[in-house]
């Protein structure tokens, strides 16, 4: 045996440290110690001992040494470790665990079972099993436990009432321990799983009902290529039952009687299934022509739904009948090809994807030559560019007819009417341009405008003829003044001492009257001369005053009171000044003719209004208090060659309306018999660029 100084080698360092401290304490105080120590045997293996020590005293009671005993407890410690591990596993287990004796008393439970049942561990331990309120008959529970006693093990499902009153379903595994006469029970809450199973069964029934009620033909085949199910829509659409086509081979033989076409369908379909299997994607659709039982042909879109992970086993084939759609497509393609209007479709990158035959007559290119080209090859800008990046303007242009210029193959420009359609297919966005060559229409419009200008010129000459006496009187006034001022000047010069200051004043007045006469004559010449259509910005109030200036003497001669109600700060308009003045003069003279017939005692009134409408148009109103128009006159007043005057030609208002419409405006009237007439026209606010 080693001596005390070598004694430490029998213990691990931690155990030796505790033993040394305990012995020192006992030696100092006389208090006994008892320790569990991890020992190291001579062979190097480890074990455990229970060490007890006491102080030895002499006759006087002084401590003179220590004595003690050691007990090998290695097996007990091993058993405790195993039991602790088992207890830890049971405590952390997600499954409920409990031990019950033959009398049904609950001896031990874990936290998992406490959570399942809703009771605490303290409430459960000592409780009788019958208090857990099994919903099944007690006889059933007894039968399960008797089987566990007989067979050593039993597994079953049962339903319990949770502490809060709701039902739970548990899966029970009971093991009988004969040496202890106890049951070791594990249980698991399967309420959610059972609900899911019930829902799944209901879903299966519902799914089958849906398939049977679905109007889309569906077929199910197994891994042996036997057709196991056809829904009613399949039978109704194609006329085949499961008895007619028990296998996939039978189906293909009847659906694709032409061997070459059948081989193509089988090869293409197999390639689609293999690609879907390899890439783990959905099965892509495929078009095929089906020969039906009644010898008709239907076009279908074939696709397959995955039943298993691989398409090689059982799968559901869905056949969408697209025969009506294909017939419609054929009609549209015929219309597309025969349309006299060019139809061009391009994508978001402005690349043309299709064009019809009409584009060749319009642009000189064959349709196939345009596919893949940029739309700017034919038109200067796509909708995105025409909108200058403004998405709201682009949206407004969709469906609206626009006038643009296209580019012919020979480099010349082609006037076009353009409408734009926008659509999406498979998440790809496209635009379609529908264009019509309007060269002939533009030529006719130009001829009509030239004819209108000629008519307007003739009308202006007529107006000058009718207004000649009044205008001559207006010109005579400055001429008479010039004559008088000249005579005064001569008289001043012939005096012995001429008053040069007064002479200069007279000569200045003479000059002003000469300029006034010149302006009147210039205004008359500008009004009556034939001129090319020329538009520029103008203030409508200025045009009104200039037109009134040519009519003012006629108004004075007929004792007509003129009133202006002109709005201030009106936006400018882009018009032909002379033509708009001509319209205003026509309206004023019509009112003058209407007012002449009033009784002498009645005040003759003419009012001219200008304002900005809610639609941002300029409106001019010429209102008189004459006799007005009766219903028959109102029906015909704006038609050519209709007049209420004895010597009129009936062209004034007709030409006026044409001039206003040429400026993209409108001419209307309001009249009530005996209460006067209001003629009014509107003009859009436009600048030279043509934008509102």
ZALUMRO-674222 format. One record per residue (C-alpha): residue number from 1; residue in three letters; x negated, y, z. Coordinates in steps of 0.05 Angstrom, whole numbers, plus 5000, padded with zeros to 4 digits. Layout:
REM ZALUMRO-674222
    n  res     u     v     w
  NUM  ALA     X     Y     Z
...
//
This chain:
REM ZALUMRO-674222
    n  res     u     v     w
    1  UNK  5000  5000  5000
    2  UNK  4974  5070  4985
    3  UNK  4965  5118  5041
    4  UNK  5008  5180  5051
    5  UNK  4965  5224  5007
    6  UNK  4977  5177  4949
    7  UNK  5051  5169  4964
    8  UNK  5072  5223  4914
    9  UNK  5058  5178  4855
   10  UNK  5122  5138  4871
   11  UNK  5167  5198  4855
   12  UNK  5180  5247  4799
   13  UNK  5151  5316  4814
   14  UNK  5219  5346  4829
   15  UNK  5239  5289  4877
   16  UNK  5171  5291  4912
   17  UNK  5178  5366  4922
   18  UNK  5246  5356  4955
   19  UNK  5221  5297  4998
   20  UNK  5160  5336  5021
   21  UNK  5203  5396  5041
   22  UNK  5253  5350  5078
   23  UNK  5198  5313  5117
   24  UNK  5165  5379  5136
   25  UNK  5232  5406  5160
   26  UNK  5246  5343  5201
   27  UNK  5177  5345  5231
   28  UNK  5187  5417  5252
   29  UNK  5259  5413  5275
   30  UNK  5273  5341  5289
   31  UNK  5334  5343  5243
   32  UNK  5341  5277  5203
   33  UNK  5343  5279  5127
   34  UNK  5378  5237  5074
   35  UNK  5361  5245  5001
   36  UNK  5373  5213  4933
   37  UNK  5306  5210  4898
   38  UNK  5284  5190  4829
   39  UNK  5227  5141  4837
   40  UNK  5173  5115  4790
   41  UNK  5158  5041  4795
   42  UNK  5089  5010  4788
   43  UNK  5109  4986  4718
   44  UNK  5125  5058  4699
   45  UNK  5201  5049  4698
   46  UNK  5246  5098  4734
   47  UNK  5298  5084  4787
   48  UNK  5335  5116  4844
   49  UNK  5330  5107  4919
   50  UNK  5368  5132  4979
   51  UNK  5315  5155  5030
   52  UNK  5332  5169  5104
   53  UNK  5281  5196  5155
   54  UNK  5280  5212  5229
   55  UNK  5230  5243  5278
   56  UNK  5192  5199  5328
   57  UNK  5183  5229  5397
   58  UNK  5139  5212  5457
   59  UNK  5160  5208  5530
   60  UNK  5160  5283  5535
   61  UNK  5205  5291  5474
   62  UNK  5151  5319  5429
   63  UNK  5152  5298  5355
   64  UNK  5094  5253  5342
   65  UNK  5113  5224  5273
   66  UNK  5167  5203  5224
   67  UNK  5199  5137  5208
   68  UNK  5252  5119  5157
   69  UNK  5283  5070  5108
   70  UNK  5293  5069  5032
   71  UNK  5350  5035  4993
   72  UNK  5346  5021  4918
   73  UNK  5410  5052  4888
   74  UNK  5390  5049  4814
   75  UNK  5449  5005  4793
   76  UNK  5499  5050  4830
   77  UNK  5471  5113  4797
   78  UNK  5475  5079  4729
   79  UNK  5548  5061  4741
   80  UNK  5563  5132  4765
   81  UNK  5530  5161  4703
   82  UNK  5572  5117  4658
   83  UNK  5635  5133  4697
   84  UNK  5619  5208  4694
   85  UNK  5608  5204  4620
   86  UNK  5673  5167  4611
   87  UNK  5710  5217  4655
   88  UNK  5679  5275  4616
   89  UNK  5701  5243  4550
   90  UNK  5771  5232  4577
   91  UNK  5775  5303  4604
   92  UNK  5754  5335  4538
   93  UNK  5793  5286  4495
   94  UNK  5848  5316  4452
   95  UNK  5889  5254  4465
   96  UNK  5928  5249  4529
   97  UNK  5904  5197  4579
   98  UNK  5937  5169  4641
   99  UNK  5934  5108  4686
  100  UNK  5997  5077  4714
  101  UNK  6006  5017  4759
  102  UNK  6056  4960  4750
  103  UNK  6107  4998  4792
  104  UNK  6104  5057  4744
  105  UNK  6066  5105  4789
  106  UNK  6021  5154  4753
  107  UNK  5952  5148  4784
  108  UNK  5909  5192  4740
  109  UNK  5919  5239  4680
  110  UNK  5875  5286  4639
  111  UNK  5887  5358  4618
  112  UNK  5906  5338  4547
  113  UNK  5966  5298  4572
  114  UNK  5985  5356  4618
  115  UNK  5987  5401  4557
  116  UNK  6028  5350  4518
  117  UNK  6080  5341  4572
  118  UNK  6082  5412  4598
  119  UNK  6068  5391  4670
  120  UNK  6004  5406  4709
  121  UNK  5954  5351  4729
  122  UNK  5974  5358  4802
  123  UNK  6048  5351  4784
  124  UNK  6035  5288  4743
  125  UNK  5990  5250  4791
  126  UNK  6036  5213  4839
  127  UNK  6096  5222  4794
  128  UNK  6136  5160  4774
  129  UNK  6135  5146  4699
  130  UNK  6211  5147  4697
  131  UNK  6209  5221  4715
  132  UNK  6177  5237  4648
  133  UNK  6247  5228  4618
  134  UNK  6235  5182  4559
  135  UNK  6291  5190  4510
  136  UNK  6287  5117  4489
  137  UNK  6324  5066  4531
  138  UNK  6285  5044  4593
  139  UNK  6292  4973  4569
  140  UNK  6253  4990  4506
  141  UNK  6197  5020  4548
  142  UNK  6197  4958  4592
  143  UNK  6193  4914  4531
  144  UNK  6133  4953  4505
  145  UNK  6097  4948  4572
  146  UNK  6114  4873  4579
  147  UNK  6082  4862  4511
  148  UNK  6020  4900  4535
  149  UNK  6016  4854  4596
  150  UNK  6024  4792  4552
  151  UNK  5980  4812  4494
  152  UNK  5933  4860  4531
  153  UNK  5949  4917  4483
  154  UNK  6011  4951  4453
  155  UNK  6019  5011  4407
  156  UNK  6086  5045  4395
  157  UNK  6120  5112  4384
  158  UNK  6169  5144  4433
  159  UNK  6202  5210  4446
  160  UNK  6197  5250  4510
  161  UNK  6228  5312  4538
  162  UNK  6177  5368  4547
  163  UNK  6180  5404  4613
  164  UNK  6212  5464  4579
  165  UNK  6267  5420  4549
  166  UNK  6247  5408  4476
  167  UNK  6235  5339  4448
  168  UNK  6165  5315  4431
  169  UNK  6145  5252  4394
  170  UNK  6083  5215  4420
  171  UNK  6043  5157  4394
  172  UNK  6024  5111  4453
  173  UNK  5967  5061  4458
  174  UNK  5972  5021  4523
  175  UNK  5919  4972  4548
  176  UNK  5932  4927  4608
  177  UNK  5875  4919  4659
  178  UNK  5890  4853  4695
  179  UNK  5834  4860  4746
  180  UNK  5865  4925  4770
  181  UNK  5938  4909  4752
  182  UNK  5942  4976  4718
  183  UNK  5956  5005  4649
  184  UNK  5906  5050  4614
  185  UNK  5947  5092  4566
  186  UNK  5924  5139  4511
  187  UNK  5977  5182  4476
  188  UNK  5978  5234  4421
  189  UNK  6031  5287  4404
  190  UNK  6053  5271  4333
  191  UNK  6114  5317  4332
  192  UNK  6086  5362  4277
  193  UNK  6062  5302  4237
  194  UNK  6130  5269  4241
  195  UNK  6164  5334  4220
  196  UNK  6116  5339  4161
  197  UNK  6131  5267  4142
  198  UNK  6205  5280  4146
  199  UNK  6196  5344  4105
  200  UNK  6154  5305  4055
  201  UNK  6207  5252  4047
  202  UNK  6259  5307  4038
  203  UNK  6214  5341  3988
  204  UNK  6205  5277  3949
  205  UNK  6280  5269  3945
  206  UNK  6287  5343  3927
  207  UNK  6231  5339  3876
  208  UNK  6262  5279  3842
  209  UNK  6329  5315  3841
  210  UNK  6296  5376  3810
  211  UNK  6261  5335  3757
  212  UNK  6326  5299  3740
  213  UNK  6363  5365  3737
  214  UNK  6307  5402  3701
  215  UNK  6324  5421  3629
  216  UNK  6252  5410  3608
  217  UNK  6237  5339  3583
  218  UNK  6190  5300  3629
  219  UNK  6160  5230  3627
  220  UNK  6119  5191  3679
  221  UNK  6071  5136  3660
  222  UNK  6028  5092  3705
  223  UNK  5955  5073  3700
  224  UNK  5973  5014  3655
  225  UNK  6006  5063  3605
  226  UNK  6075  5038  3621
  227  UNK  6129  5092  3619
  228  UNK  6163  5087  3687
  229  UNK  6209  5147  3686
  230  UNK  6244  5193  3636
  231  UNK  6288  5250  3661
  232  UNK  6356  5262  3629
  233  UNK  6330  5323  3591
  234  UNK  6279  5277  3556
  235  UNK  6332  5227  3536
  236  UNK  6379  5282  3512
  237  UNK  6325  5320  3473
  238  UNK  6291  5262  3437
  239  UNK  6344  5207  3441
  240  UNK  6298  5154  3471
  241  UNK  6310  5116  3536
  242  UNK  6259  5076  3577
  243  UNK  6285  5013  3543
  244  UNK  6268  5043  3475
  245  UNK  6198  5064  3494
  246  UNK  6174  5020  3553
  247  UNK  6100  5036  3539
  248  UNK  6060  5095  3515
  249  UNK  6043  5056  3452
  250  UNK  6117  5047  3436
  251  UNK  6129  5121  3446
  252  UNK  6073  5142  3400
  253  UNK  6094  5092  3347
  254  UNK  6164  5123  3344
  255  UNK  6147  5196  3359
  256  UNK  6090  5199  3308
  257  UNK  6108  5150  3252
  258  UNK  6054  5177  3205
  259  UNK  5990  5138  3223
  260  UNK  5942  5195  3206
  261  UNK  5982  5245  3247
  262  UNK  5989  5195  3304
  263  UNK  5913  5185  3305
  264  UNK  5902  5260  3307
  265  UNK  5951  5269  3365
  266  UNK  5920  5212  3405
  267  UNK  5849  5238  3394
  268  UNK  5866  5310  3411
  269  UNK  5907  5291  3472
  270  UNK  5852  5246  3499
  271  UNK  5801  5302  3490
  272  UNK  5846  5349  3530
  273  UNK  5854  5299  3587
  274  UNK  5779  5286  3590
  275  UNK  5763  5360  3592
  276  UNK  5813  5372  3648
  277  UNK  5783  5313  3687
  278  UNK  5711  5335  3677
  279  UNK  5723  5409  3692
  280  UNK  5775  5395  3747
  281  UNK  5822  5445  3714
  282  UNK  5894  5443  3692
  283  UNK  5912  5406  3629
  284  UNK  5914  5454  3570
  285  UNK  5978  5454  3528
  286  UNK  5979  5423  3458
  287  UNK  6029  5431  3402
  288  UNK  6058  5369  3368
  289  UNK  6116  5351  3322
  290  UNK  6161  5296  3351
  291  UNK  6202  5249  3308
  292  UNK  6268  5241  3347
  293  UNK  6313  5180  3349
  294  UNK  6363  5215  3303
  295  UNK  6307  5228  3251
  296  UNK  6304  5303  3267
  297  UNK  6237  5336  3280
  298  UNK  6223  5377  3342
  299  UNK  6162  5418  3357
  300  UNK  6139  5412  3430
  301  UNK  6085  5440  3475
  302  UNK  6053  5381  3510
  303  UNK  6020  5386  3578
  304  UNK  6007  5340  3637
  305  UNK  6012  5350  3713
  306  UNK  5961  5317  3758
  307  UNK  5987  5260  3800
  308  UNK  5918  5234  3821
  309  UNK  5850  5266  3819
  310  UNK  5837  5234  3751
  311  UNK  5880  5241  3689
  312  UNK  5863  5169  3671
  313  UNK  5914  5141  3720
  314  UNK  5987  5159  3732
  315  UNK  6009  5226  3706
  316  UNK  6071  5267  3690
  317  UNK  6077  5291  3618
  318  UNK  6118  5354  3606
  319  UNK  6144  5368  3536
  320  UNK  6170  5439  3525
  321  UNK  6217  5442  3465
  322  UNK  6193  5503  3427
  323  UNK  6231  5487  3362
  324  UNK  6275  5550  3367
  325  UNK  6214  5592  3382
  326  UNK  6176  5564  3323
  327  UNK  6236  5578  3278
  328  UNK  6238  5650  3303
  329  UNK  6163  5656  3293
  330  UNK  6171  5631  3221
  331  UNK  6225  5684  3209
  332  UNK  6181  5738  3240
  333  UNK  6121  5716  3199
  334  UNK  6163  5720  3137
  335  UNK  6186  5790  3156
  336  UNK  6114  5808  3176
  337  UNK  6088  5786  3108
  338  UNK  6145  5819  3068
  339  UNK  6148  5885  3106
  340  UNK  6134  5947  3063
  341  UNK  6105  5980  3125
  342  UNK  6034  5965  3147
  343  UNK  6030  5925  3212
  344  UNK  5962  5924  3246
  345  UNK  5947  5893  3314
  346  UNK  5883  5905  3352
  347  UNK  5856  5891  3422
  348  UNK  5831  5936  3478
  349  UNK  5763  5939  3444
  350  UNK  5797  5969  3382
  351  UNK  5781  5906  3342
  352  UNK  5834  5888  3290
  353  UNK  5862  5818  3302
  354  UNK  5916  5816  3248
  355  UNK  5945  5855  3190
  356  UNK  6001  5843  3140
  357  UNK  6000  5846  3064
  358  UNK  6028  5916  3062
  359  UNK  5963  5947  3087
  360  UNK  5931  5933  3019
  361  UNK  5980  5979  2984
  362  UNK  5970  6033  3037
  363  UNK  5895  6029  3051
  364  UNK  5867  5988  2993
  365  UNK  5838  5933  3038
  366  UNK  5861  5860  3038
  367  UNK  5887  5837  3106
  368  UNK  5832  5785  3115
  369  UNK  5779  5839  3102
  370  UNK  5804  5880  3161
  371  UNK  5805  5826  3215
  372  UNK  5746  5838  3261
  373  UNK  5737  5911  3239
  374  UNK  5748  5972  3283
  375  UNK  5816  6006  3278
  376  UNK  5779  6072  3266
  377  UNK  5761  6045  3198
  378  UNK  5834  6059  3178
  379  UNK  5855  6113  3227
  380  UNK  5813  6168  3259
  381  UNK  5832  6150  3330
  382  UNK  5863  6094  3371
  383  UNK  5918  6111  3423
  384  UNK  5866  6116  3477
  385  UNK  5826  6167  3437
  386  UNK  5888  6205  3414
  387  UNK  5908  6214  3487
  388  UNK  5839  6243  3505
  389  UNK  5836  6195  3563
  390  UNK  5904  6217  3589
  391  UNK  5941  6152  3605
  392  UNK  6007  6189  3615
  393  UNK  6002  6219  3545
  394  UNK  5984  6150  3517
  395  UNK  6046  6120  3551
  396  UNK  6089  6175  3520
  397  UNK  6062  6160  3451
  398  UNK  6085  6087  3455
  399  UNK  6148  6079  3413
  400  UNK  6145  6151  3386
  401  UNK  6135  6166  3313
  402  UNK  6073  6208  3300
  403  UNK  6046  6239  3237
  404  UNK  5973  6223  3225
  405  UNK  5924  6216  3168
  406  UNK  5895  6149  3149
  407  UNK  5832  6134  3110
  408  UNK  5839  6097  3043
  409  UNK  5785  6049  3019
  410  UNK  5765  6100  2966
  411  UNK  5754  6153  3021
  412  UNK  5816  6194  3008
  413  UNK  5865  6211  3063
  414  UNK  5935  6181  3067
  415  UNK  5991  6217  3104
  416  UNK  6024  6166  3150
  417  UNK  6083  6159  3197
  418  UNK  6056  6119  3257
  419  UNK  6092  6083  3313
  420  UNK  6055  6044  3367
  421  UNK  6076  5982  3405
  422  UNK  6040  5955  3466
  423  UNK  6042  5884  3493
  424  UNK  6003  5831  3532
  425  UNK  5992  5758  3516
  426  UNK  5956  5712  3565
  427  UNK  5931  5772  3605
  428  UNK  5901  5802  3541
  429  UNK  5925  5872  3522
  430  UNK  5941  5891  3450
  431  UNK  5967  5950  3409
  432  UNK  6006  5945  3344
  433  UNK  6006  6002  3294
  434  UNK  6065  6005  3246
  435  UNK  6048  6053  3190
  436  UNK  6085  6079  3130
  437  UNK  6055  6117  3071
  438  UNK  6094  6182  3068
  439  UNK  6055  6213  3010
  440  UNK  6118  6217  2966
  441  UNK  6159  6245  3023
  442  UNK  6106  6297  3038
  443  UNK  6106  6317  2965
  444  UNK  6181  6325  2965
  445  UNK  6179  6364  3030
  446  UNK  6128  6411  3000
  447  UNK  6173  6421  2939
  448  UNK  6232  6434  2986
  449  UNK  6191  6485  3025
  450  UNK  6170  6520  2962
  451  UNK  6243  6521  2938
  452  UNK  6264  6548  3007
  453  UNK  6211  6602  3002
  454  UNK  6238  6622  2934
  455  UNK  6309  6623  2960
  456  UNK  6287  6664  3020
  457  UNK  6252  6713  2974
  458  UNK  6314  6721  2930
  459  UNK  6355  6730  2993
  460  UNK  6308  6784  3018
  461  UNK  6314  6820  2952
  462  UNK  6389  6816  2959
  463  UNK  6385  6843  3029
  464  UNK  6343  6901  3005
  465  UNK  6394  6915  2952
  466  UNK  6450  6915  3002
  467  UNK  6409  6957  3051
  468  UNK  6382  7004  2998
  469  UNK  6425  7065  3015
  470  UNK  6409  7060  3089
  471  UNK  6335  7050  3077
  472  UNK  6334  7107  3026
  473  UNK  6366  7152  3078
  474  UNK  6313  7130  3128
  475  UNK  6257  7146  3077
  476  UNK  6289  7212  3058
  477  UNK  6284  7237  3129
  478  UNK  6208  7239  3132
  479  UNK  6205  7263  3059
  480  UNK  6252  7321  3074
  481  UNK  6211  7337  3136
  482  UNK  6147  7336  3094
  483  UNK  6179  7384  3044
  484  UNK  6200  7432  3100
  485  UNK  6133  7428  3136
  486  UNK  6096  7441  3069
  487  UNK  6138  7503  3055
  488  UNK  6124  7529  3125
  489  UNK  6051  7517  3114
  490  UNK  6052  7556  3048
  491  UNK  6088  7613  3081
  492  UNK  6036  7616  3137
  493  UNK  5978  7615  3087
  494  UNK  6009  7673  3048
  495  UNK  6011  7719  3109
  496  UNK  5959  7773  3118
  497  UNK  5932  7741  3181
  498  UNK  5949  7666  3180
  499  UNK  5958  7632  3248
  500  UNK  5909  7574  3238
  501  UNK  5928  7539  3303
  502  UNK  6001  7537  3284
  503  UNK  5982  7517  3213
  504  UNK  5941  7459  3239
  505  UNK  6000  7437  3282
  506  UNK  6048  7439  3222
  507  UNK  5998  7400  3178
  508  UNK  5992  7347  3233
  509  UNK  6068  7339  3235
  510  UNK  6067  7334  3159
  511  UNK  6015  7278  3163
  512  UNK  6056  7240  3215
  513  UNK  6119  7243  3172
  514  UNK  6079  7219  3112
  515  UNK  6052  7160  3153
  516  UNK  6123  7145  3177
  517  UNK  6148  7142  3105
  518  UNK  6089  7099  3086
  519  UNK  6103  7050  3143
  520  UNK  6176  7044  3122
  521  UNK  6156  7031  3049
  522  UNK  6101  6982  3071
  523  UNK  6149  6944  3115
  524  UNK  6199  6940  3057
  525  UNK  6145  6916  3010
  526  UNK  6120  6863  3059
  527  UNK  6192  6840  3070
  528  UNK  6212  6832  2998
  529  UNK  6149  6808  2965
  530  UNK  6140  6733  2950
  531  UNK  6084  6705  2993
  532  UNK  6054  6639  3011
  533  UNK  6077  6609  3075
  534  UNK  6031  6636  3129
  535  UNK  6040  6625  3203
  536  UNK  6007  6659  3261
  537  UNK  6021  6672  3334
  538  UNK  6073  6725  3349
  539  UNK  6113  6756  3404
  540  UNK  6187  6745  3391
  541  UNK  6206  6813  3422
  542  UNK  6160  6848  3372
  543  UNK  6192  6811  3314
  544  UNK  6261  6831  3340
  545  UNK  6242  6905  3342
  546  UNK  6211  6902  3272
  547  UNK  6274  6870  3244
  548  UNK  6319  6921  3278
  549  UNK  6275  6976  3249
  550  UNK  6298  6956  3179
  551  UNK  6372  6957  3200
  552  UNK  6374  7016  3248
  553  UNK  6402  7066  3198
  554  UNK  6459  7018  3179
  555  UNK  6475  7011  3253
  556  UNK  6477  7086  3261
  557  UNK  6521  7097  3200
  558  UNK  6573  7047  3226
  559  UNK  6571  7075  3297
  560  UNK  6548  7008  3327
  561  UNK  6520  7010  3397
  562  UNK  6457  6967  3401
  563  UNK  6434  6937  3467
  564  UNK  6370  6898  3481
  565  UNK  6366  6845  3536
  566  UNK  6296  6819  3523
  567  UNK  6259  6776  3574
  568  UNK  6189  6800  3592
  569  UNK  6124  6760  3587
  570  UNK  6152  6707  3540
  571  UNK  6101  6657  3512
  572  UNK  6078  6668  3441
  573  UNK  6105  6627  3383
  574  UNK  6070  6603  3320
  575  UNK  6113  6624  3261
  576  UNK  6118  6658  3193
  577  UNK  6132  6730  3215
  578  UNK  6170  6751  3152
  579  UNK  6215  6690  3153
  580  UNK  6235  6698  3226
  581  UNK  6247  6773  3214
  582  UNK  6291  6753  3155
  583  UNK  6333  6707  3200
  584  UNK  6342  6762  3252
  585  UNK  6362  6812  3198
  586  UNK  6412  6762  3169
  587  UNK  6444  6753  3238
  588  UNK  6446  6828  3252
  589  UNK  6478  6844  3184
  590  UNK  6530  6789  3193
  591  UNK  6548  6821  3259
  592  UNK  6550  6890  3226
  593  UNK  6598  6863  3173
  594  UNK  6642  6833  3228
  595  UNK  6642  6898  3269
  596  UNK  6661  6944  3210
  597  UNK  6731  6914  3209
  598  UNK  6745  6933  3282
  599  UNK  6795  6989  3296
  600  UNK  6763  7058  3299
  601  UNK  6781  7068  3372
  602  UNK  6746  7005  3394
  603  UNK  6673  7010  3413
  604  UNK  6629  6968  3367
  605  UNK  6576  6932  3407
  606  UNK  6516  6889  3386
  607  UNK  6470  6857  3437
  608  UNK  6405  6821  3423
  609  UNK  6378  6773  3477
  610  UNK  6313  6735  3484
  611  UNK  6296  6685  3538
  612  UNK  6257  6622  3556
  613  UNK  6302  6559  3560
  614  UNK  6296  6502  3610
  615  UNK  6265  6461  3554
  616  UNK  6210  6513  3546
  617  UNK  6237  6538  3480
  618  UNK  6245  6611  3460
  619  UNK  6319  6629  3448
  620  UNK  6344  6691  3410
  621  UNK  6418  6709  3414
  622  UNK  6454  6761  3370
  623  UNK  6522  6776  3401
  624  UNK  6577  6821  3374
  625  UNK  6647  6838  3399
  626  UNK  6680  6830  3331
  627  UNK  6742  6789  3313
  628  UNK  6706  6722  3317
  629  UNK  6717  6661  3274
  630  UNK  6778  6617  3269
  631  UNK  6773  6541  3271
  632  UNK  6769  6533  3196
  633  UNK  6714  6585  3190
  634  UNK  6675  6552  3246
  635  UNK  6676  6486  3208
  636  UNK  6645  6517  3145
  637  UNK  6606  6578  3167
  638  UNK  6537  6544  3163
  639  UNK  6549  6507  3097
  640  UNK  6518  6535  3033
  641  UNK  6560  6581  2988
  642  UNK  6614  6592  3042
  643  UNK  6625  6665  3059
  644  UNK  6678  6707  3094
  645  UNK  6657  6769  3054
  646  UNK  6692  6789  2990
  647  UNK  6626  6801  2953
  648  UNK  6581  6751  2991
  649  UNK  6545  6690  2962
  650  UNK  6547  6648  3025
  651  UNK  6471  6635  3027
  652  UNK  6448  6678  3084
  653  UNK  6464  6633  3144
  654  UNK  6448  6570  3105
  655  UNK  6379  6596  3087
  656  UNK  6370  6622  3158
  657  UNK  6384  6552  3186
  658  UNK  6335  6521  3137
  659  UNK  6281  6571  3156
  660  UNK  6291  6558  3231
  661  UNK  6291  6482  3220
  662  UNK  6227  6489  3180
  663  UNK  6198  6518  3243
  664  UNK  6223  6457  3282
  665  UNK  6278  6499  3315
  666  UNK  6354  6498  3314
  667  UNK  6408  6549  3295
  668  UNK  6477  6548  3328
  669  UNK  6536  6594  3342
  670  UNK  6592  6605  3392
  671  UNK  6655  6641  3372
  672  UNK  6725  6652  3398
  673  UNK  6778  6685  3355
  674  UNK  6788  6756  3378
  675  UNK  6728  6755  3426
  676  UNK  6668  6760  3380
  677  UNK  6613  6714  3357
  678  UNK  6544  6696  3383
  679  UNK  6493  6668  3334
  680  UNK  6431  6640  3368
  681  UNK  6369  6601  3348
  682  UNK  6312  6568  3387
  683  UNK  6239  6561  3368
  684  UNK  6189  6514  3402
  685  UNK  6130  6543  3439
  686  UNK  6072  6519  3396
  687  UNK  6002  6539  3384
  688  UNK  5963  6530  3320
  689  UNK  5938  6462  3343
  690  UNK  6010  6438  3344
  691  UNK  6012  6421  3418
  692  UNK  6070  6445  3461
//
